[in-house]
């Protein structure tokens, strides 16, 4: 029986697609890029995404091409991508940032016209549908994460179209997996329990401040340190996960470590609670989307009586960076800030910059990713901090050209 097949079967039933179990979403994405893209291929992607994704693309031997994005959700704006760019890309990678779905119908249409693959990074969007169809079933392949919605701290899936492709990717996965270690597995298994205890005992502020003072956080800023000279040296050899290991492993050192029965059993229990998690997220999204800070994308896309089960809710605020620090005093630590955009962060040596970076820069510097499971605490904290809403001096999106409204499961 293939490694992780029981977990994969659960996900296959949810999606209606063949699934490969992986220790992480980043490894799942790497497998897809390696399988479908030749070395040197150019991949269109949003610059407002985790820097780990950039390094996964580089590790697969590909050239990241940064796309213009929507001002309101940070996802690719297909209409703003110049025709010259469309003609010169070999694949498209979505982000579904915070669970807000990409314009997948439009992107799939363009990819079909060009004869190139569409890949979906669905790590934030495990419970979202577009036109009644699950996110993660529009492209050639989709990467999902269990460390997001069910707080498993590990685990992921690669969803593909057919059983033959699944078997090919299982073989590729097995070639890059590293042997598991009991100590690391115990640590990973217990970490979610420790995090829940910290929140339950209202210890978020002292624990977070202590970790900052002791240098226990791998990132000193929103982005990890680039180390451009080392990164350039890594790119001169044969692309591989080994070559880019210092960057790809950040925040999840066991991203390609084979999970034993203990870890897989814990993840199976957490997956059984996924629908409960999604229900609680909808409640929080409903509350946050009704606030003055909510991105207009929430009003365009959310059906009032059935909100999306977002991983994070994009709120748009002034003085975001200072506000994030003050929120720790209210017991709220907001991660998943992707600022600056990847083209500003990495530069033209490592990515092809966006033809229009304006929207990405504005969104990345003003978005506050709010956990819907902490919705009431966050709204109370923002109210006490007298937080002001940020709106750009740019035209609002035209409803006539807006993407179809997604429906949650």
Buried (B, 14 or more C-beta within 10 A) or exposed (E): EBBBBEBBEBBBEBBEBBBBBBBBBBBBBBBBBBBBBEEEBBBBBBBBBBBBBBBBBBBBBBBBBBBBBBBBBBBBBBEBBEEEBBEEBBBBBBBBBBBBBBBBBBBBEBBEEBEBBBBBBBBBBBBBBBEEBBBBBBBBBBBBBBBBBBBBBBBBBBBBEEEEBBBBBBEBBEEBBEEBEEEBBEBBBEBBEEBEEBBEEEEBBEBBEEEEEEEEEEEEEBBBBBEEEEBEEBBEEEBBBEBBBBBBBBBBBBBBBBBBEBBBBBBBEBBEEBEEBBEBBBBBBBBBBBBEBBBBBBEBBBEEEEBBBBBBBBBBBEEBEEBBEBBBEBBBBBEBBBBBBBBBBBEEEBBBBBBBBEBBBBBBBBBBBBBBBBBEBBBEBBEEBEBEBBBBEEEEBEEEEBBBEBBBB
